Amino acid sequence: MAFAGRRIVAFATAAALGQKTVADSADPKTLKDLVTSVPHHREISMKKAQ
């Protein structure tokens, strides 16, 4: 959740300042680019608990 929290804060900050881009964000041109821009640890956190 730390990654998501940082991204939410970065988005909110950019929006509040009227910026059109978010710092350290990917600029995907396709859905594939967007999907591959997500850090690997996100996949690990989505696995079902055993």
C-alpha positions in Angstrom: 0.0 0.0 0.0 2.9 2.3 0.4 3.4 2.6 -3.4 -0.3 3.4 -3.9 -0.2 6.0 -1.1 2.7 7.8 -2.6 1.0 7.8 -6.0 -2.2 9.2 -4.5 -0.3 12.0 -2.8 1.7 12.8 -6.0 -1.5 13.0 -8.0 -3.3 15.1 -5.5 -0.4 17.5 -5.2 -0.1 17.9 -9.0 -3.9 18.5 -9.2 -3.9 21.1 -6.4 -1.0 22.9 -8.1 -2.7 22.8 -11.5 0.1 20.7 -13.1 -0.7 18.6 -16.1 1.8 15.8 -15.3 2.6 13.9 -12.1 6.2 13.6 -10.9 7.8 10.2 -11.5 4.9 8.9 -13.4 4.9 6.8 -16.5 3.4 8.3 -19.7 2.0 5.2 -21.4 1.0 5.3 -25.0 -0.7 1.9 -25.0 -2.5 -0.3 -22.5 0.5 -2.7 -22.6 2.9 0.2 -21.6 0.6 1.0 -18.7 0.5 -2.5 -17.5 4.2 -3.0 -17.7 4.9 0.2 -15.8 3.5 -1.2 -12.6 6.2 -2.3 -10.1 6.7 -6.0 -9.6 5.8 -5.9 -5.9 2.3 -5.0 -6.9 1.9 -8.5 -8.4 3.1 -10.1 -5.2 0.6 -8.2 -3.1 -2.3 -9.3 -5.3 -1.7 -13.1 -4.7 -4.3 -14.9 -2.7 -3.4 -15.6 1.0 -2.8 -19.3 1.8 
